């Protein structure tokens, strides 16, 4: 993902979940890997889906909520429940 694209998606996530602490950071070693953080805790990854037949840009987001649930921890993205 390009820097401007990351900022757009990051702003979308902040608005959607009502949480200003959400950040997307690029990996230093892998251009395709972008991690999602709340404050300084990494909570998942986001990838741009590449499909030449698709006319729209889509993203896949993998959140680590199952790990947090297994350990009895919570991940609060904010927003409505």
Secondary structure, 3 states (H helix, E strand, C coil): CCHHHHHHHHHHHHHHHCCCCEEEEECCCCCCCEEEEECCEEEEEEEEECCCCCCCCEEEEEECHHHHHHCCCCCCCCCCC
